[in-house]
Amino acid sequence: MVISTKGLWHKVADTISTEMIVEIEEATVYGDFEQERVLHSGQVRILPNGWVVLPTDRVLSPEAVHHIDA
């Protein structure tokens, strides 16, 4: 098996259309169904692959996010 030491994100990021990105000004991101674990409250960007980008450039994986209330 060959594993590259270089990331591919810069190549993939260039191909993502801005039309496919959803931006929400006021949202609450929950990590569970019961809405007890709030991961973030405020502005978010949702990428086409399901990842959630916060204003601090922190990225939440789709597996960590249960749902988002706008």
N, C-alpha and C positions, 0 to 999 in steps of 0.2 A: 504494500500500500504506500502511496506517495501522498504526503501532506505538505501543502504549501505554507510557507511562513508569511506570505503576503495576503492581506484581506481582499475580499472581492466587493466590499460594500461600496466603494467609490465608483465601481463600474455599474453596479446595480442601481445606485442612487441616481445616476444620470439618466437612466431609462424610465424612471417613475414619472408619470405625467402629473402635473399639478392639478389637473382636472379630477384625478382619482383620489386626491387627498382631501379628507373631511376635516374642517377646522370648526371647533366649537368654542365660543367665548366663555360661557359659563356652564361647566359640566362637573359632575361628581362621578369619580371612578371608584367602583366597588370591587372588592376582591372576594366577596361571598354573596350567596343568595339572600341571606338575612339582612343585608345592608349594615352590618356591624363593623366591617373592616373597610374604612375609607382609605383608598390609596392616594387619592389626589382630589382637590377641589379647585376649580378655576379653568383656565384656558387649556385646551388639548388639541393635538392634531392626530388623526387616525390615518395611518398609512394603508395602502391597498393590501398589504400582507398581514394586517391585523395588529401590528405593533402600534403602541400609543406613545407619542412624543410629548413630553411636558415642556413648559417654557424654560426650565433649567437645563434642557438638553438631556435630561434623564429619559430613558426609554423603558416602557413596561411591555413585557411579552404578552402575547394573547393568552397564554396559559395562566398568567397571574391575574388577569382582569376577568371578572365574572360578567359585569355589565356596566354601561355608562348611562347615566341620566343627564339629559340636556336641560 
